[in-house]
Amino acid sequence: MTHTTDAPTDAPGAPTAKRTRRNPAPVILLVAVALLAVYYVVIGLSGALKTTTAVPVSGSNSQSGDYMTLRMSVQDVDLSNRVMQANVLPIPHGSFEGEKAGEISQPLRIEVSSGGVTTSVVTFPGQSVVDATSLTLTLDRGDTSYPFDQPFANFQLSVQDDDSGDAVPFEVDMSNSARPWVMNAERSAAEVQSDRTLVPMQIDGHRDTLSVVIVSFYIMAILFTTLMAVVTIGSAILRRKLEFANVIWLSATLLSFPALRSAMPGAPPIGTTLDFVFLFPCLALVAIMFVWTGAYMLWRESKVLRNRVLDDDAA
């Protein structure tokens, strides 16, 4: 009887077992599809695809019979100067309509009070065709909580007959052309002051969801880049493999943060809560690492210049 022994697999010339690993392509594809789905959901919920610019006005805003429609269009929201630019176009109805299109049959006086002062007074003589008038409204909040800032403007409207001084009923039709702001308006009950009927109005605004998501992405990019810088430089120091490329990478990172800050949608001037909480600490941390690594590399590489005797490599 003979016994046979199998040759060891690690013997020279023996066939080696073929190693296999799972293909990550399907997982990567599923992750990409999931991220695209989340992106389109955010786009749909943010209202960025909506073509309408109408601003809902709550309160007793409907009128009938003889009245005026004040078509107000918000053009710009300037948080730096805390003002809101808008255009107002009066549209007559009933007996206020003239013979021509857009003509007012009676003289009208429209006053807009914002910030405690009368910012605009527009007088339209009778039998005249009206044009849109530019207004400047005062904002009651700045941009310190960017991108979650919610500016609002309080103002008062007064429409009266310029001859008799009687109040003219009106409704407000508002639209918004100042992207990426989402606005709502509220009309309060009329008040009589100094023979004038004043109608308080308030416009509330906030940034759309897409802008908040994009700003959040930039913030995460700044945080992760700072974390990568700390890990990379720390590992290089512990392994004694700190190179000049690390200094170049830190300087590029230091210059890229202000560029990312400026690229944020509707980025206000420096000094917001976002800057104090995220931008300034990350800038300071990267700057400290840049100065330390630069000084270390300068001291290490200048060693040959500090020696009084040079080694002869040819020897």
C-alpha positions, 0 to 999 in steps of 0.5 A: 500500500502506498501513501500519497501526500499533497504538495504544500501550497506554498511550495515553489511552483505550486499553484496559488489560490486566486484572491477575490474581493467584492466589486464596490461599483454597485454600492457606489452607484447606489450612493450616487443615486441616493445623493441625487434623490436627496438633492432633487427633494431639496430642490423641490421643497426649497421652491427654487423651481417655482416660477411664480413671484406672488407674495401672499398677503394675510389680513383683510386685503380684499376690496370691491367696487371703487378702490385702488390696487397697489401693486408692490414689487420687491426688487432688492433686500440690502441687509448691509444698509438695512433697506428694502427696495420696492416699486409701487404701481397704483391700478384704479378700479370702478369710478377711479378708472379714467378713459384711457388704459391706466388712467386715474380719473381723480387726483390721488395722494399715496404716502408710505411711512417706514421707520417712523418717517414718511419715506415717499409721497406720490401725488397723481393728478386727475386724468393722468396715466400713472407709472411705477414709483420706487420706494425704500423701506427700512429693515428692522433686522440685520444679517448677524444670523446668516443664513438663518436671518429673517429680516422684516419691514414695518411700514404704513400705507395711506391712499387718499383723495388729494382734493377732499382728503377722503380715504380711498379703499385699496388692496395690496398685490405684492410680488417678489423679485429679490431672490433668494428671499421667500416673503410673506406680508401681513395687513393689519387693521386701519388706523386714523391719525391726523385726518389720515387713514393709515394701514400698517403692513409688515413684510417678513423674509427668510432665505430659501431652503436651497441657499441654507443647504448650500451654505451648510455644505460650504461650512462642512467643507471648511470644517472637514478641510481643517480636520484634514489639516490637523490630522495630516500635519500631526501625522507628519510630525509624529512620523518625522516626515514633514515636507515642504509640500505640507507648508504649500498645502496649508497656505492654499487652505488658508487662502481658500477659506475666504474664497469659500466664504465669499462664494456663499449665496448672498454672503454678507460682510464679515462679522456674522455669527457664522464667522465667529463660530466656524470661519475664524476658529478654522482660520486661526487653527490653520494659520497657527499650523502654517506658521509653525510648520513654516518656521520648522521647515525654515529652521531645518532647511537652513541648517546647511547655511548655519554651518561654518564648514561644509562637507565635501560630497565628492570626497 
